[in-house]
């Protein structure tokens, strides 16, 4: 005669342990839920809508007409789009100068010398002012006759240059204006990172005879990788979505030679030139994919380094 196995009834302590484990697992998601909801509604959903609208011909008010890949095919033969894309590449390459610039200013400001707070305030100032104000200041700076820039080069015997009126120079002049606040932002990131540098590693390197560039390259910079990662991502995004300075300083001119993708998207989708929402959305999708490639690369690099550790 076989006997049935005893039935195990959950005790009060085991039930409490089960609830506690589930509570610990759920609690972080409850805190993240509002942020995830806002991110989904205000970021993911608009990105999805941009992809969808890019396959339509739509003026923003009337009925949308499905055109498939026609908007993207038109981009391949659009000379204005080509100019905008090349200008974005110029922004991307030259804007990265803000990272080493911010690093070296942060190294200078990370010293305990008299009056260092005043210097920090002066270097921090460009970060807190609006991009519109930066654009106006540099527009006055570049004035052909009254501007400070031409006064400086005139002191060295060089003639007046109309920077913003020259199709070959205007883009570089706007990039220089953008580098001013962007360098200040990178400086803030590196100042924060320098506060977290391990003094024991620095002291050990000094005992081994490391100093100057060797100390910076082999000891300081490796400990600033998190700050460098954020600086790269923010600088790349800032370079690719540049709009304010172009709108204030040149309005896309002269002859459309300072357009970038974000400004050209605005012209096609929302300004008096078009109201072509589908075509503007196609430009936005191209810009988003370029950003995604760079950011995905940096995330993959960071993940690979963490995996090695």
NORFEN-V795140 format. One record per residue. PSI is psi as a letter, one per 20 degrees, with the letter a starting at -180 (* if undefined). Layout:
# NORFEN-V795140
psi
PSI
PSI
This chain:
# NORFEN-V795140
psi
p
q
q
q
q
q
p
o
p
p
r
h
h
h
g
h
h
g
h
g
g
h
g
h
h
h
g
h
h
h
h
i
g
g
g
g
g
g
g
g
g
i
f
g
g
h
g
g
h
g
g
g
h
i
j
q
o
p
j
i
g
a
p
p
p
p
j
c
j
h
g
h
h
h
h
h
j
o
h
h
h
g
g
g
g
h
h
h
h
g
g
g
g
h
h
i
i
h
g
h
g
h
g
h
h
h
h
g
i
k
q
n
r
p
j
h
h
g
g
g
g
g
h
h
g
h
h
i
q
q
h
g
g
g
g
g
g
h
g
h
h
j
p
h
g
i
q
h
g
h
h
g
h
h
h
j
j
q
r
q
p
n
g
i
i
o
h
i
h
g
g
h
h
g
g
h
g
h
h
g
h
h
h
h
g
h
g
g
g
h
g
g
h
h
h
j
p
o
h
h
h
g
g
h
h
h
h
i
j
p
r
c
h
g
g
g
h
i
g
g
g
h
i
j
g
g
h
h
g
g
g
g
g
h
g
g
g
h
h
h
k
p
g
g
h
g
g
g
h
i
k
i
a
p
k
j
i
j
q
r
g
h
h
h
g
g
g
h
h
i
a
i
i
f
l
n
h
g
g
h
h
g
g
h
g
g
g
g
h
g
g
h
g
g
h
h
g
h
g
g
g
g
h
g
g
h
h
h
*
